[in-house]
Amino acid sequence: MADTELIERREPRLPERLKTVWAVTALVLLAVALLDPPQLRPTVEFSLSALGRTAPYIVFAVILIAGLKATGSETLVSRAFQGREVQAIFMAAVFGGLAPFCSCQVIPFIAALIVAGAPLSAIMAFWLASPLIDPPTLLITAAALGWPFAIGKAVAAVGLGLMGGFVVRALTHAGHLSNVSRQKAGCGSCCSSAPKAEARPVWRFWQEADRRATFRGELLGNGMFLLKWLALAYVLEALLITYIPAEAVADVVGGEGVVPIVISAFVGMPAYLNSYVAPPLLAGLTEQGMTAGAAMAFMVAGAVSSVPAMAAVWALVVRRVFALYIALGIGGAILSGVLFQLAV
């Protein structure tokens, strides 16, 4: 899935509770109630209405993710790295769009592939494409921003994967990318749910108690995950539309030039917004003057990496590969934004 550990395994203490997404949402609404009481009801109504429109997508997404986890079928992406190198690049880029990994969850899978000796070109193709899109993210993006944007992001995911794969292939054949791995990576709890590359799916998961428990846990965990993040996202979207002047947004990321797209890409990458929160927020920003190209650049860059994922990659690979990973992510986001701006 596209971004953090979904289920808390222990009961949080009071200070930790105050840092939860629900607490943040409540504090935001409390601030609105105290500072601008007449705006509280419209904010709540807007958020509930948006959640209602997104509810069918949420239901489908959580069932799909629970099924993927219970069967272990997301491990089928490991087949993308078999065969000839060029074929492996294409397969990795395409299958990356089906893998439910965020920029952090994909790290253990990449580490295993490096150890297994898979070609770095195919690894990079999957590495860049996987965090960008998966079926649930496609649906959430379509619900918030429309199908043209969702399809554009899917095309950008595959295109970025192919670009990264063939750039790495050219550099590797020129002798510039040897001794790739530094050490075993570790990026925190959100990486722990990544599957092992060698595992095989079990389609009749309901016949095994452990897999039934996994399905139930993922169903509830992902449902609450999507609900709490989207609730916060829609509250913030309502506030963006209400309080941020359209002129202010237009001044920074408006216009038809390349500069707003470049700015959005550089701002998007370090931001830790998962693929379920970003679409509603960008929907609010586009209504305030953000261009479609800038929104696409922000979303692509933000999905490819984030500060936690960068820290994991820094520990995983040599500096040249790290720099290339960042450069491909930023460059691909800018290119995706420019092309999407021209297409819409």
VOKOL-788418 format. One record per residue (C-alpha): y, x, z; residue in one letter; residue number from 1. Coordinates in steps of 0.5 Angstrom, whole numbers, padded with zeros to 4 digits, m for minus. Layout:
N
{north->Y	east->X	up->Z	baba->A	paza->NUM} .
...
# end
This chain:
344
{north->0000	east->0000	up->0000	baba->M	paza->1} .
{north->0007	east->0002	up->m0001	baba->A	paza->2} .
{north->0009	east->0005	up->0006	baba->D	paza->3} .
{north->0008	east->0005	up->0013	baba->T	paza->4} .
{north->0002	east->0004	up->0018	baba->E	paza->5} .
{north->0001	east->m0003	up->0018	baba->L	paza->6} .
{north->m0002	east->m0005	up->0025	baba->I	paza->7} .
{north->0000	east->m0002	up->0032	baba->E	paza->8} .
{north->m0006	east->0000	up->0036	baba->R	paza->9} .
{north->m0003	east->0000	up->0043	baba->R	paza->10} .
{north->0002	east->m0005	up->0046	baba->E	paza->11} .
{north->0009	east->m0002	up->0046	baba->P	paza->12} .
{north->0013	east->0000	up->0052	baba->R	paza->13} .
{north->0020	east->m0004	up->0053	baba->L	paza->14} .
{north->0024	east->0002	up->0050	baba->P	paza->15} .
{north->0019	east->0002	up->0044	baba->E	paza->16} .
{north->0020	east->m0006	up->0043	baba->R	paza->17} .
{north->0027	east->m0005	up->0042	baba->L	paza->18} .
{north->0026	east->m0001	up->0036	baba->K	paza->19} .
{north->0021	east->m0006	up->0033	baba->T	paza->20} .
{north->0023	east->m0009	up->0026	baba->V	paza->21} .
{north->0023	east->m0016	up->0030	baba->W	paza->22} .
{north->0028	east->m0013	up->0035	baba->A	paza->23} .
{north->0033	east->m0010	up->0030	baba->V	paza->24} .
{north->0033	east->m0017	up->0026	baba->T	paza->25} .
{north->0034	east->m0020	up->0032	baba->A	paza->26} .
{north->0040	east->m0016	up->0034	baba->L	paza->27} .
{north->0043	east->m0016	up->0027	baba->V	paza->28} .
{north->0043	east->m0024	up->0028	baba->L	paza->29} .
{north->0046	east->m0023	up->0035	baba->L	paza->30} .
{north->0051	east->m0019	up->0033	baba->A	paza->31} .
{north->0053	east->m0024	up->0027	baba->V	paza->32} .
{north->0053	east->m0030	up->0033	baba->A	paza->33} .
{north->0058	east->m0026	up->0037	baba->L	paza->34} .
{north->0062	east->m0023	up->0032	baba->L	paza->35} .
{north->0062	east->m0028	up->0027	baba->D	paza->36} .
{north->0059	east->m0035	up->0030	baba->P	paza->37} .
{north->0060	east->m0039	up->0023	baba->P	paza->38} .
{north->0057	east->m0034	up->0019	baba->Q	paza->39} .
{north->0050	east->m0035	up->0023	baba->L	paza->40} .
{north->0047	east->m0041	up->0021	baba->R	paza->41} .
{north->0049	east->m0039	up->0013	baba->P	paza->42} .
{north->0045	east->m0033	up->0014	baba->T	paza->43} .
{north->0039	east->m0036	up->0018	baba->V	paza->44} .
{north->0039	east->m0041	up->0012	baba->E	paza->45} .
{north->0039	east->m0036	up->0007	baba->F	paza->46} .
{north->0034	east->m0032	up->0010	baba->S	paza->47} .
{north->0029	east->m0037	up->0011	baba->L	paza->48} .
{north->0030	east->m0040	up->0004	baba->S	paza->49} .
{north->0029	east->m0033	up->0001	baba->A	paza->50} .
{north->0022	east->m0032	up->0005	baba->L	paza->51} .
{north->0020	east->m0039	up->0003	baba->G	paza->52} .
{north->0021	east->m0037	up->m0004	baba->R	paza->53} .
{north->0017	east->m0031	up->m0003	baba->T	paza->54} .
{north->0011	east->m0034	up->0001	baba->A	paza->55} .
{north->0006	east->m0035	up->m0005	baba->P	paza->56} .
{north->0007	east->m0028	up->m0007	baba->Y	paza->57} .
{north->0006	east->m0025	up->0000	baba->I	paza->58} .
{north->0000	east->m0029	up->0001	baba->V	paza->59} .
{north->m0003	east->m0027	up->m0005	baba->F	paza->60} .
{north->m0001	east->m0020	up->m0003	baba->A	paza->61} .
{north->m0004	east->m0020	up->0003	baba->V	paza->62} .
{north->m0011	east->m0022	up->0001	baba->I	paza->63} .
{north->m0011	east->m0017	up->m0005	baba->L	paza->64} .
{north->m0010	east->m0011	up->0000	baba->I	paza->65} .
{north->m0015	east->m0014	up->0005	baba->A	paza->66} .
{north->m0020	east->m0014	up->m0001	baba->G	paza->67} .
{north->m0018	east->m0007	up->m0003	baba->L	paza->68} .
{north->m0019	east->m0004	up->0004	baba->K	paza->69} .
{north->m0025	east->m0008	up->0006	baba->A	paza->70} .
{north->m0029	east->m0006	up->m0001	baba->T	paza->71} .
{north->m0026	east->0001	up->m0001	baba->G	paza->72} .
{north->m0025	east->m0001	up->m0008	baba->S	paza->73} .
{north->m0018	east->0003	up->m0008	baba->E	paza->74} .
{north->m0022	east->0009	up->m0009	baba->T	paza->75} .
{north->m0024	east->0008	up->m0016	baba->L	paza->76} .
{north->m0018	east->0012	up->m0018	baba->V	paza->77} .
{north->m0021	east->0018	up->m0016	baba->S	paza->78} .
{north->m0025	east->0017	up->m0023	baba->R	paza->79} .
{north->m0018	east->0018	up->m0026	baba->A	paza->80} .
{north->m0019	east->0026	up->m0025	baba->F	paza->81} .
{north->m0025	east->0026	up->m0029	baba->Q	paza->82} .
{north->m0026	east->0029	up->m0036	baba->G	paza->83} .
{north->m0021	east->0033	up->m0040	baba->R	paza->84} .
{north->m0014	east->0035	up->m0038	baba->E	paza->85} .
{north->m0010	east->0031	up->m0043	baba->V	paza->86} .
{north->m0015	east->0025	up->m0042	baba->Q	paza->87} .
{north->m0014	east->0026	up->m0034	baba->A	paza->88} .
{north->m0007	east->0025	up->m0034	baba->I	paza->89} .
{north->m0007	east->0019	up->m0038	baba->F	paza->90} .
{north->m0012	east->0016	up->m0033	baba->M	paza->91} .
{north->m0008	east->0018	up->m0027	baba->A	paza->92} .
{north->m0002	east->0015	up->m0029	baba->A	paza->93} .
{north->m0005	east->0009	up->m0031	baba->V	paza->94} .
{north->m0009	east->0008	up->m0025	baba->F	paza->95} .
{north->m0003	east->0010	up->m0020	baba->G	paza->96} .
{north->0000	east->0004	up->m0022	baba->G	paza->97} .
{north->m0006	east->0000	up->m0018	baba->L	paza->98} .
{north->m0007	east->0005	up->m0012	baba->A	paza->99} .
{north->m0004	east->0002	up->m0006	baba->P	paza->100} .
{north->m0001	east->0008	up->m0003	baba->F	paza->101} .
{north->0006	east->0009	up->m0001	baba->C	paza->102} .
{north->0009	east->0016	up->m0002	baba->S	paza->103} .
{north->0006	east->0018	up->0005	baba->C	paza->104} .
{north->m0001	east->0015	up->0004	baba->Q	paza->105} .
{north->m0002	east->0019	up->m0002	baba->V	paza->106} .
{north->m0001	east->0026	up->0001	baba->I	paza->107} .
{north->m0008	east->0026	up->0004	baba->P	paza->108} .
{north->m0011	east->0024	up->m0003	baba->F	paza->109} .
{north->m0008	east->0029	up->m0006	baba->I	paza->110} .
{north->m0010	east->0034	up->m0001	baba->A	paza->111} .
{north->m0017	east->0032	up->m0002	baba->A	paza->112} .
{north->m0016	east->0033	up->m0010	baba->L	paza->113} .
{north->m0013	east->0040	up->m0009	baba->I	paza->114} .
{north->m0019	east->0042	up->m0005	baba->V	paza->115} .
{north->m0024	east->0039	up->m0010	baba->A	paza->116} .
{north->m0020	east->0043	up->m0016	baba->G	paza->117} .
{north->m0018	east->0037	up->m0020	baba->A	paza->118} .
{north->m0012	east->0040	up->m0025	baba->P	paza->119} .
{north->m0005	east->0040	up->m0022	baba->L	paza->120} .
{north->m0003	east->0036	up->m0028	baba->S	paza->121} .
{north->m0007	east->0030	up->m0027	baba->A	paza->122} .
{north->m0006	east->0030	up->m0019	baba->I	paza->123} .
{north->0002	east->0030	up->m0021	baba->M	paza->124} .
{north->0001	east->0024	up->m0025	baba->A	paza->125} .
{north->m0002	east->0020	up->m0020	baba->F	paza->126} .
{north->0002	east->0023	up->m0015	baba->W	paza->127} .
{north->0009	east->0021	up->m0018	baba->L	paza->128} .
{north->0006	east->0014	up->m0021	baba->A	paza->129} .
{north->0002	east->0011	up->m0015	baba->S	paza->130} .
{north->0008	east->0010	up->m0010	baba->P	paza->131} .
{north->0012	east->0007	up->m0015	baba->L	paza->132} .
{north->0008	east->0000	up->m0016	baba->I	paza->133} .
{north->0002	east->m0003	up->m0015	baba->D	paza->134} .
{north->0000	east->m0011	up->m0016	baba->P	paza->135} .
{north->0003	east->m0013	up->m0009	baba->P	paza->136} .
{north->0009	east->m0009	up->m0010	baba->T	paza->137} .
{north->0010	east->m0012	up->m0017	baba->L	paza->138} .
{north->0010	east->m0019	up->m0015	baba->L	paza->139} .
{north->0015	east->m0018	up->m0009	baba->I	paza->140} .
{north->0019	east->m0014	up->m0014	baba->T	paza->141} .
{north->0019	east->m0020	up->m0019	baba->A	paza->142} .
{north->0020	east->m0025	up->m0014	baba->A	paza->143} .
{north->0027	east->m0021	up->m0011	baba->A	paza->144} .
{north->0029	east->m0018	up->m0018	baba->L	paza->145} .
{north->0026	east->m0022	up->m0024	baba->G	paza->146} .
{north->0020	east->m0020	up->m0028	baba->W	paza->147} .
{north->0024	east->m0016	up->m0033	baba->P	paza->148} .
{north->0026	east->m0011	up->m0027	baba->F	paza->149} .
{north->0018	east->m0011	up->m0024	baba->A	paza->150} .
{north->0016	east->m0010	up->m0031	baba->I	paza->151} .
{north->0021	east->m0004	up->m0032	baba->G	paza->152} .
{north->0019	east->m0001	up->m0026	baba->K	paza->153} .
{north->0011	east->m0001	up->m0028	baba->A	paza->154} .
{north->0013	east->0002	up->m0034	baba->V	paza->155} .
{north->0017	east->0007	up->m0031	baba->A	paza->156} .
{north->0011	east->0009	up->m0026	baba->A	paza->157} .
{north->0007	east->0010	up->m0032	baba->V	paza->158} .
{north->0012	east->0014	up->m0036	baba->G	paza->159} .
{north->0014	east->0018	up->m0030	baba->L	paza->160} .
{north->0007	east->0020	up->m0028	baba->G	paza->161} .
{north->0006	east->0022	up->m0036	baba->L	paza->162} .
{north->0012	east->0026	up->m0036	baba->M	paza->163} .
{north->0010	east->0030	up->m0029	baba->G	paza->164} .
{north->0003	east->0031	up->m0032	baba->G	paza->165} .
{north->0005	east->0034	up->m0038	baba->F	paza->166} .
{north->0011	east->0038	up->m0035	baba->V	paza->167} .
{north->0006	east->0041	up->m0030	baba->V	paza->168} .
{north->0001	east->0042	up->m0035	baba->R	paza->169} .
{north->0006	east->0046	up->m0040	baba->A	paza->170} .
{north->0008	east->0050	up->m0034	baba->L	paza->171} .
{north->0001	east->0051	up->m0031	baba->T	paza->172} .
{north->m0002	east->0054	up->m0038	baba->H	paza->173} .
{north->0004	east->0059	up->m0038	baba->A	paza->174} .
{north->0002	east->0062	up->m0032	baba->G	paza->175} .
{north->0008	east->0059	up->m0027	baba->H	paza->176} .
{north->0004	east->0055	up->m0022	baba->L	paza->177} .
{north->m0002	east->0059	up->m0019	baba->S	paza->178} .
{north->m0004	east->0058	up->m0012	baba->N	paza->179} .
{north->m0002	east->0051	up->m0011	baba->V	paza->180} .
{north->m0004	east->0049	up->m0004	baba->S	paza->181} .
{north->m0001	east->0052	up->0003	baba->R	paza->182} .
{north->m0005	east->0049	up->0008	baba->Q	paza->183} .
{north->m0008	east->0042	up->0010	baba->K	paza->184} .
{north->m0002	east->0037	up->0011	baba->A	paza->185} .
{north->m0001	east->0032	up->0016	baba->G	paza->186} .
{north->0004	east->0027	up->0015	baba->C	paza->187} .
{north->0003	east->0022	up->0021	baba->G	paza->188} .
{north->0000	east->0015	up->0022	baba->S	paza->189} .
{north->0002	east->0012	up->0016	baba->C	paza->190} .
{north->m0003	east->0017	up->0012	baba->C	paza->191} .
{north->m0009	east->0016	up->0016	baba->S	paza->192} .
{north->m0011	east->0010	up->0012	baba->S	paza->193} .
{north->m0012	east->0013	up->0006	baba->A	paza->194} .
{north->m0019	east->0013	up->0003	baba->P	paza->195} .
{north->m0023	east->0019	up->0002	baba->K	paza->196} .
{north->m0024	east->0021	up->m0006	baba->A	paza->197} .
{north->m0031	east->0021	up->m0006	baba->E	paza->198} .
{north->m0032	east->0014	up->m0003	baba->A	paza->199} .
{north->m0035	east->0008	up->m0007	baba->R	paza->200} .
{north->m0033	east->0001	up->m0006	baba->P	paza->201} .
{north->m0038	east->m0004	up->m0003	baba->V	paza->202} .
{north->m0036	east->m0011	up->m0007	baba->W	paza->203} .
{north->m0040	east->m0015	up->m0002	baba->R	paza->204} .
{north->m0036	east->m0013	up->0004	baba->F	paza->205} .
{north->m0037	east->m0020	up->0008	baba->W	paza->206} .
{north->m0045	east->m0018	up->0009	baba->Q	paza->207} .
{north->m0042	east->m0012	up->0014	baba->E	paza->208} .
{north->m0039	east->m0013	up->0020	baba->A	paza->209} .
{north->m0035	east->m0007	up->0020	baba->D	paza->210} .
{north->m0032	east->m0009	up->0013	baba->R	paza->211} .
{north->m0031	east->m0016	up->0015	baba->R	paza->212} .
{north->m0027	east->m0014	up->0021	baba->A	paza->213} .
{north->m0023	east->m0009	up->0016	baba->T	paza->214} .
{north->m0021	east->m0015	up->0012	baba->F	paza->215} .
{north->m0019	east->m0019	up->0018	baba->R	paza->216} .
{north->m0015	east->m0014	up->0021	baba->G	paza->217} .
{north->m0012	east->m0012	up->0014	baba->E	paza->218} .
{north->m0010	east->m0019	up->0013	baba->L	paza->219} .
{north->m0007	east->m0020	up->0019	baba->L	paza->220} .
{north->m0003	east->m0013	up->0020	baba->G	paza->221} .
{north->m0001	east->m0014	up->0012	baba->N	paza->222} .
{north->0002	east->m0021	up->0013	baba->G	paza->223} .
{north->0006	east->m0019	up->0019	baba->M	paza->224} .
{north->0008	east->m0013	up->0016	baba->F	paza->225} .
{north->0011	east->m0016	up->0010	baba->L	paza->226} .
{north->0014	east->m0022	up->0014	baba->L	paza->227} .
{north->0017	east->m0018	up->0019	baba->K	paza->228} .
{north->0020	east->m0013	up->0014	baba->W	paza->229} .
{north->0022	east->m0018	up->0009	baba->L	paza->230} .
{north->0025	east->m0022	up->0014	baba->A	paza->231} .
{north->0030	east->m0016	up->0016	baba->L	paza->232} .
{north->0031	east->m0015	up->0008	baba->A	paza->233} .
{north->0033	east->m0022	up->0007	baba->Y	paza->234} .
{north->0038	east->m0022	up->0013	baba->V	paza->235} .
{north->0041	east->m0016	up->0011	baba->L	paza->236} .
{north->0042	east->m0018	up->0004	baba->E	paza->237} .
{north->0045	east->m0024	up->0006	baba->A	paza->238} .
{north->0050	east->m0020	up->0010	baba->L	paza->239} .
{north->0051	east->m0015	up->0004	baba->L	paza->240} .
{north->0053	east->m0021	up->0000	baba->I	paza->241} .
{north->0058	east->m0024	up->0005	baba->T	paza->242} .
{north->0061	east->m0018	up->0008	baba->Y	paza->243} .
{north->0061	east->m0012	up->0003	baba->I	paza->244} .
{north->0066	east->m0013	up->m0002	baba->P	paza->245} .
{north->0064	east->m0013	up->m0009	baba->A	paza->246} .
{north->0069	east->m0008	up->m0011	baba->E	paza->247} .
{north->0067	east->m0003	up->m0006	baba->A	paza->248} .
{north->0060	east->m0003	up->m0009	baba->V	paza->249} .
{north->0062	east->m0003	up->m0016	baba->A	paza->250} .
{north->0067	east->0003	up->m0015	baba->D	paza->251} .
{north->0061	east->0007	up->m0013	baba->V	paza->252} .
{north->0055	east->0004	up->m0017	baba->V	paza->253} .
{north->0058	east->0000	up->m0022	baba->G	paza->254} .
{north->0060	east->0001	up->m0029	baba->G	paza->255} .
{north->0056	east->0003	up->m0035	baba->E	paza->256} .
{north->0056	east->0010	up->m0034	baba->G	paza->257} .
{north->0051	east->0015	up->m0032	baba->V	paza->258} .
{north->0054	east->0017	up->m0026	baba->V	paza->259} .
{north->0053	east->0011	up->m0022	baba->P	paza->260} .
{north->0045	east->0012	up->m0024	baba->I	paza->261} .
{north->0045	east->0019	up->m0022	baba->V	paza->262} .
{north->0049	east->0017	up->m0015	baba->I	paza->263} .
{north->0043	east->0012	up->m0014	baba->S	paza->264} .
{north->0038	east->0017	up->m0015	baba->A	paza->265} .
{north->0040	east->0022	up->m0010	baba->F	paza->266} .
{north->0041	east->0017	up->m0005	baba->V	paza->267} .
{north->0035	east->0013	up->m0006	baba->G	paza->268} .
{north->0030	east->0019	up->m0005	baba->M	paza->269} .
{north->0031	east->0021	up->0002	baba->P	paza->270} .
{north->0032	east->0013	up->0004	baba->A	paza->271} .
{north->0026	east->0011	up->0008	baba->Y	paza->272} .
{north->0026	east->0004	up->0005	baba->L	paza->273} .
{north->0019	east->0001	up->0003	baba->N	paza->274} .
{north->0017	east->m0002	up->m0004	baba->S	paza->275} .
{north->0018	east->m0009	up->0000	baba->Y	paza->276} .
{north->0024	east->m0008	up->0003	baba->V	paza->277} .
{north->0028	east->m0005	up->m0003	baba->A	paza->278} .
{north->0028	east->m0011	up->m0008	baba->P	paza->279} .
{north->0031	east->m0016	up->m0003	baba->P	paza->280} .
{north->0037	east->m0011	up->m0001	baba->L	paza->281} .
{north->0038	east->m0009	up->m0009	baba->L	paza->282} .
{north->0038	east->m0016	up->m0011	baba->A	paza->283} .
{north->0044	east->m0017	up->m0006	baba->G	paza->284} .
{north->0047	east->m0010	up->m0008	baba->L	paza->285} .
{north->0046	east->m0013	up->m0016	baba->T	paza->286} .
{north->0050	east->m0019	up->m0014	baba->E	paza->287} .
{north->0056	east->m0015	up->m0011	baba->Q	paza->288} .
{north->0056	east->m0010	up->m0017	baba->G	paza->289} .
{north->0051	east->m0005	up->m0017	baba->M	paza->290} .
{north->0048	east->m0004	up->m0025	baba->T	paza->291} .
{north->0041	east->m0005	up->m0027	baba->A	paza->292} .
{north->0040	east->0002	up->m0028	baba->G	paza->293} .
{north->0043	east->0004	up->m0022	baba->A	paza->294} .
{north->0038	east->m0001	up->m0018	baba->A	paza->295} .
{north->0032	east->0002	up->m0022	baba->M	paza->296} .
{north->0034	east->0009	up->m0021	baba->A	paza->297} .
{north->0035	east->0008	up->m0013	baba->F	paza->298} .
{north->0028	east->0004	up->m0013	baba->M	paza->299} .
{north->0024	east->0009	up->m0017	baba->V	paza->300} .
{north->0027	east->0015	up->m0013	baba->A	paza->301} .
{north->0026	east->0012	up->m0006	baba->G	paza->302} .
{north->0019	east->0010	up->m0008	baba->A	paza->303} .
{north->0017	east->0017	up->m0010	baba->V	paza->304} .
{north->0019	east->0020	up->m0004	baba->S	paza->305} .
{north->0022	east->0020	up->0003	baba->S	paza->306} .
{north->0024	east->0025	up->0008	baba->V	paza->307} .
{north->0017	east->0024	up->0012	baba->P	paza->308} .
{north->0013	east->0025	up->0005	baba->A	paza->309} .
{north->0018	east->0031	up->0004	baba->M	paza->310} .
{north->0016	east->0034	up->0010	baba->A	paza->311} .
{north->0008	east->0033	up->0009	baba->A	paza->312} .
{north->0009	east->0036	up->0002	baba->V	paza->313} .
{north->0013	east->0042	up->0004	baba->W	paza->314} .
{north->0007	east->0043	up->0009	baba->A	paza->315} .
{north->0002	east->0042	up->0003	baba->L	paza->316} .
{north->0004	east->0046	up->m0003	baba->V	paza->317} .
{north->0008	east->0052	up->m0005	baba->V	paza->318} .
{north->0015	east->0052	up->m0005	baba->R	paza->319} .
{north->0015	east->0052	up->m0013	baba->R	paza->320} .
{north->0011	east->0046	up->m0013	baba->V	paza->321} .
{north->0015	east->0042	up->m0008	baba->F	paza->322} .
{north->0021	east->0044	up->m0012	baba->A	paza->323} .
{north->0018	east->0041	up->m0018	baba->L	paza->324} .
{north->0016	east->0035	up->m0015	baba->Y	paza->325} .
{north->0023	east->0033	up->m0012	baba->I	paza->326} .
{north->0026	east->0035	up->m0019	baba->A	paza->327} .
{north->0021	east->0031	up->m0023	baba->L	paza->328} .
{north->0022	east->0025	up->m0018	baba->G	paza->329} .
{north->0030	east->0025	up->m0018	baba->I	paza->330} .
{north->0030	east->0027	up->m0026	baba->G	paza->331} .
{north->0025	east->0021	up->m0027	baba->G	paza->332} .
{north->0029	east->0016	up->m0023	baba->A	paza->333} .
{north->0035	east->0018	up->m0027	baba->I	paza->334} .
{north->0032	east->0017	up->m0034	baba->L	paza->335} .
{north->0029	east->0011	up->m0032	baba->S	paza->336} .
{north->0035	east->0008	up->m0030	baba->G	paza->337} .
{north->0039	east->0010	up->m0036	baba->V	paza->338} .
{north->0033	east->0007	up->m0040	baba->L	paza->339} .
{north->0033	east->0001	up->m0036	baba->F	paza->340} .
{north->0040	east->0000	up->m0037	baba->Q	paza->341} .
{north->0040	east->0001	up->m0044	baba->L	paza->342} .
{north->0034	east->m0004	up->m0045	baba->A	paza->343} .
{north->0037	east->m0010	up->m0041	baba->V	paza->344} .
# end
